[in-house]
Amino acid sequence: MRRPAKRRAPPAASRIRPDASGLLGMLAQPLVGAGAALILFLGSAVGLIALLGDPTAGYPEVRAAMAGPAPQGWRAAVNAGRAAGPELARPDYRLTRSPEPPPLSTATDALAASGAFTGGALPPAPIAGVSRKTAEGVLPVIGPGGLTPARAYARPFKASGRPRVAIVMGGLGLDPELTRQAIESLPPQVTLAFSPYTPNLQDWINRARERGHEILLEVPMEPEDYPENDPGPYTLRARAQPAETVRKLEWILGRAAGYFGITNRMGERFVKSPEGMSALTGALRSRGLAFVDTGIAAGSGGGDFRVSGDQVLDRILSPAAIDEALLRVEAAALQKGQGLGITQAYPLTLRQVASWASQIESRGYQLAPASALARIR
């Protein structure tokens, strides 16, 4: 009797490599297929970079947060200010008014006529007669004969008849290296704006003035998304009492001397407050200071010496976007005789503005300090 033949067991599946039908079956699984596609994409990208090089290599790296030896920023500066002077609240505060200031000259002033600005350097601050030591610090005042800090500290300017273009470079002081680069690499006609929380602010201001730059002092003002976006403890608040607004302003103004006016740091909500803007306007008028805003307060008050920015240059931090914004500044100058660009100091904006400024005169414009664009209200 014959025994039935034994059937051979099917060969075990390979643990190293499945056959073609098994591979297709695995790829048909949704998760496995997606993973395989991702691995293929990443492998292709690595191979392309290896062949062509990193596409972002050499592109400027821009960080929104300031970096440098003062990582605590305004908090450390405010603590130092409190240790050196009185606390913010003073129950006996009174706002004192000075005589109405005369018109701001944008062509020449008494100091320029005296020859004090030979070599392009501006004299160190404080200048006699336009400041006074107080409990809050050295505060600007209108001097004898009606000389205002706006006139005394503005960079002299003589109009050529060409359309005027000006740049305000802000956010300076908290990053020492970036501040040094701005002072030394930008032409003296570029106006520099310093944070009031800057350590050794007076030294920085005089260093900038020695290179010919006129100075604005940044005043933190309440933004729309406050307190999520908080520009510091001395921020001017939209719903604050006028006395509180002026107290905070005087603390800021007392940090140093040598600025011809102020500019806003944020402030979209504050400038919509009639009470807040009225208090600010009265304080600036009484002290003879200019107000150069970033464009958010063009329809508001702000004192007698006023100019509003036409274009913010760094809304998008890319070379092409900054160049396009600078062209809009030129277009404003062609349309109305003057154009003002506002930007914060980043490595990229420093390079773009310096390159643009080196060519602007050859294209038929006149590079001017921001004070030369101020108008009397």
Rosetta blueprint (number, residue, H / E / L):
1 M L
2 R L
3 R L
4 P L
5 A L
6 K L
7 R L
8 R L
9 A L
10 P L
11 P L
12 A L
13 A L
14 S L
15 R L
16 I L
17 R L
18 P L
19 D L
20 A H
21 S H
22 G H
23 L H
24 L H
25 G H
26 M H
27 L H
28 A H
29 Q L
30 P H
31 L H
32 V H
33 G H
34 A H
35 G H
36 A H
37 A H
38 L H
39 I H
40 L H
41 F H
42 L H
43 G H
44 S H
45 A H
46 V H
47 G H
48 L H
49 I H
50 A H
51 L H
52 L H
53 G L
54 D L
55 P L
56 T L
57 A L
58 G L
59 Y L
60 P L
61 E L
62 V L
63 R L
64 A L
65 A L
66 M L
67 A L
68 G L
69 P L
70 A L
71 P L
72 Q L
73 G L
74 W H
75 R H
76 A H
77 A H
78 V H
79 N H
80 A H
81 G H
82 R H
83 A H
84 A H
85 G L
86 P L
87 E L
88 L L
89 A L
90 R L
91 P L
92 D L
93 Y L
94 R L
95 L L
96 T L
97 R L
98 S L
99 P L
100 E L
101 P L
102 P L
103 P L
104 L L
105 S L
106 T L
107 A L
108 T L
109 D L
110 A H
111 L H
112 A H
113 A H
114 S L
115 G L
116 A L
117 F L
118 T H
119 G H
120 G H
121 A L
122 L L
123 P L
124 P L
125 A L
126 P L
127 I L
128 A L
129 G L
130 V L
131 S E
132 R E
133 K E
134 T E
135 A L
136 E L
137 G E
138 V E
139 L E
140 P E
141 V L
142 I L
143 G L
144 P H
145 G H
146 G H
147 L L
148 T L
149 P H
150 A H
151 R H
152 A H
153 Y H
154 A L
155 R L
156 P L
157 F L
158 K L
159 A L
160 S L
161 G L
162 R L
163 P L
164 R E
165 V E
166 A E
167 I E
168 V E
169 M E
170 G E
171 G E
172 L E
173 G L
174 L L
175 D L
176 P H
177 E H
178 L H
179 T H
180 R H
181 Q H
182 A H
183 I H
184 E H
185 S H
186 L L
187 P L
188 P L
189 Q L
190 V L
191 T E
192 L E
193 A E
194 F E
195 S L
196 P L
197 Y L
198 T L
199 P L
200 N L
201 L H
202 Q H
203 D H
204 W H
205 I H
206 N H
207 R H
208 A H
209 R H
210 E H
211 R L
212 G L
213 H L
214 E L
215 I E
216 L E
217 L E
218 E E
219 V E
220 P E
221 M E
222 E L
223 P L
224 E L
225 D L
226 Y L
227 P L
228 E L
229 N L
230 D L
231 P L
232 G L
233 P L
234 Y L
235 T L
236 L E
237 R L
238 A L
239 R L
240 A L
241 Q L
242 P H
243 A H
244 E H
245 T H
246 V H
247 R H
248 K H
249 L H
250 E H
251 W H
252 I H
253 L H
254 G L
255 R L
256 A L
257 A L
258 G L
259 Y L
260 F L
261 G E
262 I E
263 T E
264 N E
265 R E
266 M E
267 G L
268 E L
269 R L
270 F H
271 V H
272 K H
273 S L
274 P H
275 E H
276 G H
277 M H
278 S H
279 A H
280 L H
281 T H
282 G H
283 A H
284 L H
285 R H
286 S H
287 R H
288 G L
289 L L
290 A E
291 F E
292 V E
293 D E
294 T L
295 G L
296 I L
297 A L
298 A L
299 G L
300 S L
301 G L
302 G L
303 G L
304 D L
305 F E
306 R E
307 V E
308 S E
309 G L
310 D L
311 Q E
312 V E
313 L L
314 D L
315 R L
316 I L
317 L L
318 S L
319 P H
320 A H
321 A H
322 I H
323 D H
324 E H
325 A H
326 L H
327 L H
328 R H
329 V H
330 E H
331 A H
332 A H
333 A H
334 L H
335 Q H
336 K H
337 G L
338 Q E
339 G E
340 L E
341 G E
342 I E
343 T E
344 Q E
345 A L
346 Y L
347 P H
348 L H
349 T H
350 L H
351 R H
352 Q H
353 V H
354 A H
355 S H
356 W H
357 A H
358 S H
359 Q H
360 I H
361 E H
362 S H
363 R H
364 G L
365 Y L
366 Q E
367 L E
368 A L
369 P L
370 A H
371 S H
372 A H
373 L H
374 A L
375 R E
376 I E
377 R L
